[in-house]
Amino acid sequence: MPEQNTHSLSQVQAMQAQFSHRTSNHVRALANHFRHLGQGQMSAADINDLVFICDKLMEHAQHFNQPNQLALATQLRLHLRHLQHQQDHVSNTQTQLLKGIVFQLGQSELRDTDTLDSPTEASQKSPILLALKPAFANNLAEQLELFSIDCFLAKNHEDFLYLHQQYPASRCIMDVDFQANGPNSKQASEPNSGQGLLLANGLPKDKTSGIIFISDHNIELTQHLEAIRCGGEALLIQPSIAQLIQALDQHQKKEQAPEYKVLIIDDSKTQAALTNKILQNENMQTLCIHDPTTALENMQRFQPDLILMDMYMPECSGSELASIIRQHANYVSTPILFLSGEENTAIQLNAMAQGGDDFLTKPVDPQHLIRTLKNRGDRAKILKDLITRDSLTQLYNHTHILEKLNQHMTQAKQHNQPLCFAMIDIDLFKNINDTHGHPTGDKVICALSLFLKQRLRQSDDVGRYGGEEFAVILSNTTQEQAQKIINEIRQAFVKLQHPSEKGEFQVSFSCGICQLDRGNQQRLLQHADEALYAAKEAGRNQVHVYES
C-alpha cells in the first residue's frame, strides 16, 4: 500500500510539472498583452488573442485537474466574452479587473524546481498600487516589472479606491498631489494641491501603513506631518526608481517580522508549560527541556535565537549553564535570559556576569516577558546582521555566504538533492566607475542585489562575494534549471535603466554555474569560477555551465 501511495504521488507531481511547463507560456503571453495598460485602448484583435490563449489555458487546467487555474481562467473568459459583444470601448475599471485576474494566474504558476508542498515564494506578493503622474507611473511600472514586481496604475481617486478595495493588503506609491480627476483636471496646474494626502487620509487607518508618499517638489512641514499621521511609511522628494525599489524592499522586511525560536530550560514542568503557552500565543517557536545537562545537544539541534532558563535547577544551575554556553563560539551572541524567583539583586547581577543578558523575576507579567524577549531578539538580529551581512547591499558577506554554501552542501548530500552554485560578475564595472563615478557604481551593485533578492526564492541564498561579484546558492536545482533561472534574470537586468549625471545607461552581467558532485566546497567554487571566466571570454552578458 505505501508503494502505491508513493507511485500515485510521483504521478501527481509529474502531472503538476507538466502542467506548469505548458501553462507558463500561456501566462506570460497573457501578461504581455497587459504591459501597455494605461497607454492605449485595447483593440478587438487584442481581446480575440486573449480569448484564444485563455481557451488553451482552460483546456490544460481541466485535463490536468487544476481547479484554481481553471476557475481563474473561466472567470477571465467570461469577462472577455462580455467585452467581445460590448459596443463601447474597454473602460479603465474593466482593464484593471482583467489585469487582476491575470496577476492571480501568475501567482498560481509554479517554478520547475518547486514541489507540491513548496510553492515558489518569490511570487507570493501583492501588487503595488501606483497613484502617480502618468509619465512617471508608466516608467516606474516598466522598471518594477523587471524586478518581478507587478503593479496597477490608478488614473484618479476613483480608480485608486476601487483597486485598494480589490487589493487591501497591497503597498502603494502615491504622489502627495495625486489628482482626484486625473491629469486633465483643473487642479492639475496646482503643484501644492495635496490631493493625494486627502485621499490617503480618507482610508481606514489600519490600511494606510503601506503607503510610500513622493513629491517632485519640496513640501511644507505641515504636509510632511500629515503624511506621517496618515500612516505613511516614508515621504521621498524627487526619488529615483532605485530609491523607490529600496523603500519597497525595506517595507517588505518590516512586514516579515521574525518568529523567534526560544529554548526554554526549566526543571519545573508546570512553569515550562505556562511559559511555552505564552510564547506560542505570540507565534514564537519553542522547545522545552527539563534536564539542563541536555542543553547543548538540544541547542545544536534546535538552533535557538534566544534562551530562557531558570536559575535553580538540579545537577546544574542556570549561571553555571550560561557560563558553559558562552564557551562555545556558535552561541557567544545568543541572548540568555534568566527567569527565576530569586529577588536578591547581588545574586541576579552575579548570574548575569556569568553570561546572562537579562533577569526576570517570577511571577512575570506575560506582556513584559514577550516584550523583553522581542527586544533582545531584535538587538541580537541587528548585531548578527552587522557580522554576517555586507554593509552596502545587505546581502550575506563573503565569509557567511561560504558558511551557507557549506550548510546547503551538507543538506543536499543528506537528502540526495541537486544543488547549484553560481558566480555572477557585473560586466565592465571599472568603466562604469570611471565614466559615471564610484557612487553610481555602488548604486548599480545595490540594484543587482535587489534584483537577485526579488527574483530568487527565499530558499536560495545570495551573497556579495567581493567587489562587483555575487554568489548565488540554488537549492534543489539542477544545472539546466539554474541556467534557465539565471538567464531569465540576466535578460531582464540588462533592460534596467541606471540614472547618472551623464544620462541613463544599461548594464549586463556574466555568470558561471557549477552543480554539486562528490567534490568539496573548494572544487565547487573553482569550477563555478572557471565557468564565469569562460562566459567573460565568450563575450560577456551570458551564462555558462561548467563542463567537466
C-alpha positions in Angstrom: 0.0 0.0 0.0 2.7 2.6 0.8 4.4 1.8 -2.6 1.1 2.6 -4.4 0.8 5.9 -2.5 4.3 6.8 -3.4 3.7 5.9 -7.0 0.5 7.9 -7.0 2.2 11.0 -5.5 5.0 10.8 -8.1 2.4 10.7 -10.9 0.7 13.8 -9.4 4.0 15.6 -9.2 4.8 14.7 -12.8 1.5 16.0 -13.9 2.0 19.2 -11.9 5.4 19.7 -13.5 3.9 19.1 -17.0 1.0 21.5 -16.3 3.4 24.1 -15.0 5.6 23.8 -18.1 2.6 24.1 -20.5 0.9 27.0 -18.8 4.0 29.2 -18.2 4.0 30.3 -21.8 0.2 31.0 -21.7 0.5 33.0 -18.5 3.4 35.0 -19.9 1.5 35.7 -23.1 -1.5 36.9 -21.1 0.8 39.2 -19.1 2.4 40.6 -22.2 -1.0 41.8 -23.5 -1.3 43.9 -20.4 2.1 45.6 -20.4 0.6 48.5 -22.3 -2.2 49.1 -19.9 -2.8 52.8 -19.3 -1.0 53.7 -22.5 -3.7 52.9 -25.0 -7.1 51.3 -25.7 -7.5 47.6 -26.1 -8.5 46.6 -29.6 -10.9 43.9 -30.8 -7.8 42.0 -32.0 -6.2 42.2 -28.5 -9.4 40.7 -27.0 -9.6 37.9 -29.6 -5.9 37.0 -28.9 -6.6 36.8 -25.2 -9.7 34.6 -25.8 -7.6 32.2 -27.8 -4.9 31.9 -25.1 -7.5 31.7 -22.4 -9.3 28.8 -24.1 -6.0 26.8 -24.3 -5.3 27.5 -20.7 -8.7 26.2 -19.7 -8.2 23.0 -21.7 -4.9 22.3 -19.9 -6.3 23.2 -16.5 -9.2 20.8 -17.0 -7.1 18.0 -18.4 -4.6 18.1 -15.5 -7.2 18.7 -12.8 -6.1 22.1 -11.7 -9.2 23.7 -10.1 -7.7 27.0 -9.1 -6.3 27.8 -12.5 -9.4 26.6 -14.2 -11.6 28.8 -12.0 -9.4 31.9 -12.7 -9.2 31.1 -16.5 -13.0 30.6 -16.6 -13.6 33.9 -14.8 -11.3 35.7 -17.3 -13.0 34.0 -20.2 -16.5 35.2 -19.0 -15.2 38.8 -18.8 -13.6 38.6 -22.3 -16.8 37.2 -23.8 -18.7 40.2 -22.4 -16.1 42.5 -24.0 -16.3 40.8 -27.4 -20.0 41.8 -27.5 -19.6 45.2 -25.9 -20.0 48.2 -28.3 -18.3 50.8 -26.1 -14.5 50.9 -25.6 -12.9 49.0 -22.7 -13.0 51.1 -19.6 -10.1 51.5 -17.2 -12.0 49.7 -14.5 -12.6 46.7 -16.8 -9.0 46.7 -17.8 -7.8 46.7 -14.2 -10.2 43.9 -13.4 -8.8 41.8 -16.2 -5.2 42.6 -15.1 -6.1 41.5 -11.6 -7.2 38.0 -12.8 -4.0 37.7 -14.9 -1.9 38.6 -11.9 -3.6 35.9 -9.8 -2.9 33.4 -12.6 0.7 34.4 -12.4 0.8 33.7 -8.7 -0.6 30.2 -9.3 2.2 29.2 -11.6 4.9 27.0 -10.1 8.6 27.1 -10.9 10.1 23.9 -12.3 12.1 23.3 -9.2 9.2 23.6 -6.8 7.2 20.7 -5.4 3.5 20.4 -4.4 4.5 21.2 -0.8 6.8 24.0 -1.7 5.2 26.7 -3.9 7.6 29.3 -5.1 8.0 32.1 -2.5 9.1 34.8 -4.8 5.7 35.2 -6.4 3.7 35.4 -3.2 3.4 39.2 -3.1 0.6 41.6 -3.5 0.7 44.0 -6.4 1.9 47.6 -5.9 -0.7 50.3 -6.5 0.6 53.4 -8.2 -1.2 56.7 -7.7 1.3 59.0 -9.7 1.5 61.3 -12.6 1.1 59.3 -15.8 4.6 59.6 -17.3 6.4 58.7 -14.1 3.9 56.0 -13.3 4.4 54.3 -16.7 8.2 54.5 -16.4 8.1 53.1 -12.9 5.7 50.3 -13.8 8.1 49.1 -16.6 11.1 49.1 -14.2 9.1 47.3 -11.4 8.1 44.6 -13.9 11.8 43.9 -14.4 12.1 43.3 -10.7 9.1 40.8 -10.9 7.0 43.4 -9.0 3.5 43.6 -10.5 1.7 46.9 -10.2 -1.6 48.6 -11.1 -1.9 52.2 -12.3 -4.7 54.4 -10.9 -5.8 57.3 -13.1 -7.7 59.2 -10.4 -9.1 58.8 -6.9 -12.0 56.6 -8.0 -9.6 54.2 -9.7 -7.4 54.1 -6.7 -10.3 53.4 -4.3 -11.6 50.6 -6.5 -8.1 49.0 -6.7 -7.5 49.4 -3.0 -10.8 47.7 -2.2 -9.8 44.8 -4.5 -6.2 44.5 -3.0 -6.5 45.9 0.5 -3.1 44.3 1.6 -1.2 46.0 -1.3 1.5 48.6 -0.8 1.1 51.9 -2.5 3.3 54.6 -4.0 1.4 57.9 -4.1 2.1 61.4 -5.1 1.1 63.9 -2.4 -0.6 65.9 -5.2 -2.2 62.9 -6.9 -5.3 64.4 -8.7 -8.8 63.5 -7.9 -10.0 63.8 -11.5 -6.8 62.8 -13.4 -4.1 64.8 -15.2 -6.6 67.0 -17.2 -8.4 68.3 -14.2 -8.3 72.0 -13.1 -6.2 71.0 -10.0 -3.5 69.6 -12.3 -1.9 73.0 -12.6 -1.7 73.4 -8.9 1.6 71.9 -7.7 0.8 72.0 -4.0 -2.8 70.7 -4.1 -2.2 67.9 -1.6 -4.9 65.9 -3.2 -3.0 62.6 -2.6 -2.8 63.3 1.1 -6.5 63.9 1.3 -7.1 60.6 -0.5 -4.9 58.7 1.9 -6.4 60.5 4.9 -9.8 59.1 4.0 -8.7 55.5 4.0 -9.2 53.3 7.1 -6.3 54.0 9.5 -5.2 50.3 9.5 -5.0 50.4 5.7 -2.5 53.2 5.2 0.7 51.8 6.7 1.8 50.5 3.3 1.9 53.9 1.5 5.1 55.5 0.3 4.5 59.2 -0.5 6.6 61.0 -3.1 6.7 64.6 -4.3 8.5 66.3 -7.2 8.9 69.5 -5.2 9.8 70.4 -1.6 6.9 70.4 0.7 6.0 72.2 3.9 6.4 70.7 7.3 2.6 70.6 7.8 2.3 68.3 4.8 5.1 66.1 6.0 3.3 65.8 9.3 0.1 64.9 7.6 1.8 62.2 5.6 3.1 60.7 8.9 -0.3 61.0 10.5 -1.9 59.2 7.6 0.4 56.2 8.5 2.7 56.6 5.5 5.9 54.5 5.6 8.0 57.3 4.0 8.0 60.6 2.1 10.6 60.9 -0.6 11.4 64.1 -2.6 12.2 63.6 -6.3 13.2 59.9 -5.7 14.9 57.8 -8.3 13.3 54.5 -9.3 16.2 52.7 -7.4 15.3 54.6 -4.2 11.6 53.6 -4.5 12.5 49.9 -5.0 14.8 50.1 -2.0 12.0 51.7 0.0 9.6 48.8 -1.0 12.3 46.3 0.0 12.7 47.9 3.4 8.9 47.9 3.9 8.8 44.2 3.0 11.4 43.4 5.6 9.3 45.2 8.2 6.3 43.1 7.2 8.3 39.9 7.6 8.7 40.2 11.4 10.9 37.3 12.7 9.3 34.5 14.5 11.9 33.8 17.2 13.0 30.3 18.3 13.1 30.2 22.1 14.7 27.4 24.1 13.0 27.1 27.5 15.1 25.4 30.2 13.2 24.8 33.4 13.1 21.7 35.7 9.5 22.6 36.6 7.2 21.1 34.0 4.3 23.3 35.1 6.3 26.6 34.8 7.8 25.5 31.5 4.3 24.6 30.1 3.0 28.0 31.2 5.9 29.9 29.6 5.6 27.8 26.5 1.9 28.7 26.0 2.6 32.4 26.5 5.3 32.4 23.8 3.5 30.2 21.3 0.5 32.5 21.5 2.9 35.1 20.1 3.8 32.8 17.2 7.2 32.0 18.6 8.7 28.6 18.1 9.6 26.9 21.3 11.4 23.9 22.7 11.1 22.9 26.4 13.7 20.8 28.2 13.7 19.9 31.9 17.2 18.5 32.2 19.9 21.2 31.9 22.6 18.7 31.1 21.0 18.1 27.7 21.0 21.8 26.8 24.0 21.8 24.4 22.8 18.8 22.3 19.3 20.4 22.1 20.8 23.8 21.1 22.7 22.1 18.3 19.5 20.5 17.0 17.1 23.4 17.6 19.4 26.4 16.9 17.5 28.9 19.1 17.5 32.6 18.7 17.1 33.1 22.5 17.4 31.0 25.7 15.1 31.4 28.6 16.2 29.5 31.7 15.5 29.0 35.4 18.3 29.9 37.9 18.0 26.9 40.3 17.9 23.5 38.7 19.3 20.1 39.9 22.7 19.0 38.7 23.5 22.3 37.0 22.5 25.9 38.0 21.4 28.5 35.4 24.5 30.6 36.0 26.8 27.5 35.5 25.0 26.6 32.3 25.2 30.1 31.0 29.0 30.1 31.6 29.3 26.8 29.7 27.2 28.1 26.8 29.4 31.2 26.4 32.4 29.0 25.9 31.0 27.8 22.6 31.8 30.2 19.7 28.5 29.5 18.0 26.5 30.7 21.0 28.5 33.7 22.2 26.0 36.2 20.9 22.8 34.2 21.7 20.8 36.1 24.3 20.3 34.3 27.6 17.5 35.5 29.9 17.0 34.1 33.4 13.5 33.6 34.7 13.6 32.9 38.4 12.0 33.6 41.8 15.4 34.9 43.1 14.9 38.5 44.3 18.4 39.2 45.7 19.9 41.8 43.4 23.5 40.8 44.1 22.8 37.2 43.1 21.0 38.4 40.0 23.9 40.5 38.9 26.4 37.7 39.6 24.3 35.3 37.4 24.3 37.9 34.6 28.1 38.3 34.9 28.3 34.6 34.1 26.8 35.2 30.6 23.2 36.3 31.1 21.7 39.3 29.3 18.6 39.9 31.5 17.0 38.7 34.7 13.2 38.4 35.1 11.6 37.7 38.4 8.8 35.2 38.8 5.9 35.7 38.6 6.4 37.8 35.5 3.7 39.7 33.5 3.3 37.9 30.2 3.5 41.1 28.2 6.6 42.1 30.0 8.1 38.7 29.2 7.2 38.9 25.5 8.4 42.5 25.1 11.7 41.7 26.8 12.3 38.6 24.5 11.4 40.6 21.4 13.7 43.5 22.3 16.6 41.1 23.0 15.9 39.2 19.8 15.7 42.4 17.7 19.0 43.6 19.0 20.7 40.2 18.5 19.4 40.2 14.9 20.9 43.6 14.3 24.3 42.5 15.7 24.2 39.3 13.7 23.4 41.2 10.5 26.4 43.5 11.2 28.6 40.5 11.4 27.2 38.4 8.6 25.9 40.9 6.0 27.6 43.3 3.6 27.0 46.9 4.6 26.3 48.2 1.1 23.9 45.6 -0.2 22.7 43.9 3.0 23.4 40.5 1.3 25.5 37.9 3.1 29.2 38.8 3.1 32.0 36.7 1.7 32.6 34.6 4.8 28.9 33.9 5.6 27.8 33.0 2.1 30.6 30.3 2.1 29.2 29.1 5.5 25.7 29.0 4.0 27.1 27.0 1.0 28.7 24.5 3.4 25.3 24.1 5.1 23.5 23.7 1.8 26.0 21.1 0.6 25.5 19.0 3.7 21.7 19.1 3.3 21.9 18.3 -0.4 24.0 15.2 0.3 21.8 14.1 3.2 18.6 14.3 1.1 20.2 13.3 -2.2 19.1 16.6 -3.9 20.8 18.7 -6.6 22.5 21.9 -5.7 24.0 24.6 -7.9 26.4 27.4 -7.1 26.5 30.5 -9.4 29.2 33.2 -9.6 27.9 36.5 -11.1 30.1 39.4 -12.1 29.0 42.8 -13.4 30.4 43.4 -16.9 32.9 46.2 -17.5 32.4 47.5 -14.0 35.6 49.6 -14.0 34.3 51.5 -17.0 31.1 52.3 -15.0 33.2 53.7 -12.1 35.5 55.7 -14.5 32.6 57.1 -16.6 29.9 57.7 -14.0 31.7 57.7 -10.7 32.0 55.3 -7.8 28.7 56.4 -6.1 26.9 55.4 -9.3 28.8 52.2 -9.4 27.6 51.5 -5.8 24.0 52.1 -6.9 24.5 49.6 -9.8 25.7 47.0 -7.2 22.7 47.7 -5.0 20.4 47.4 -8.0 21.7 44.0 -8.9 21.5 42.9 -5.2 17.8 44.0 -5.1 17.2 42.3 -8.4 18.5 39.0 -7.2 16.6 39.1 -3.9 13.3 39.9 -5.7 13.6 37.3 -8.4 15.0 34.3 -6.4 13.3 32.2 -3.8 13.7 32.7 -0.1 15.3 29.3 0.0 18.0 30.5 -2.4 20.9 32.3 -0.6 22.6 35.3 -2.2 25.9 36.9 -1.1 28.3 39.6 -2.2 31.4 37.6 -2.9 33.6 40.7 -3.3 33.6 44.0 -5.3 31.1 43.6 -8.1 30.9 39.8 -7.8 28.0 37.9 -6.3 27.4 34.3 -5.2 24.1 32.5 -5.5 23.2 29.2 -4.0 20.3 27.5 -5.7 18.9 24.7 -3.5 17.2 21.6 -5.0 18.1 22.9 -8.5 19.8 21.1 -11.5 22.3 22.9 -13.6 19.8 23.1 -16.5 17.2 24.7 -14.3 19.8 27.0 -12.8 21.0 28.2 -16.2 17.4 28.9 -17.2 16.7 30.9 -14.0 19.9 33.0 -14.1 19.4 33.6 -17.9 15.9 35.0 -17.3 17.3 37.3 -14.6 20.2 38.4 -16.9 17.9 39.1 -19.8 15.7 41.3 -17.5 18.5 43.0 -15.7 20.1 44.3 -18.9 16.9 46.2 -19.6 17.1 48.1 -16.4 17.9 51.8 -16.7 20.5 53.3 -14.3 20.5 57.1 -13.9 23.6 59.2 -13.7 24.5 62.9 -14.3 25.7 61.8 -17.8 22.4 60.2 -18.6 20.8 56.8 -18.2 22.8 53.7 -19.1 22.3 49.9 -19.0 24.5 47.2 -17.5 24.9 43.4 -18.1 26.5 40.6 -16.1 28.2 37.3 -16.8 27.6 34.1 -14.8 29.3 30.8 -14.2 27.3 27.8 -12.8 28.5 24.5 -11.3 26.4 21.7 -10.0 27.5 19.9 -6.8 29.0 16.5 -7.3 31.0 14.5 -4.8 33.7 17.1 -4.6 34.4 19.5 -1.8 33.5 23.2 -1.5 36.8 24.4 -2.9 36.3 22.4 -6.0 32.7 23.7 -6.5 34.0 27.3 -6.2 36.8 26.7 -8.6 34.6 25.2 -11.2 32.0 28.0 -11.0 34.8 30.5 -11.3 36.1 28.7 -14.4 32.6 28.8 -16.0 32.4 32.5 -15.2 35.8 33.1 -16.9 34.5 31.2 -19.9 31.4 33.4 -20.1 33.6 36.5 -20.0 35.9 35.2 -22.7 33.0 34.3 -24.9 31.9 38.0 -25.0 30.2 38.7 -21.6 26.5 39.1 -20.9 25.9 35.3 -20.9 25.6 32.3 -18.6 28.0 29.3 -18.8 27.7 26.0 -17.1 30.9 24.1 -16.0 31.5 21.1 -18.1 34.0 18.5 -16.8 
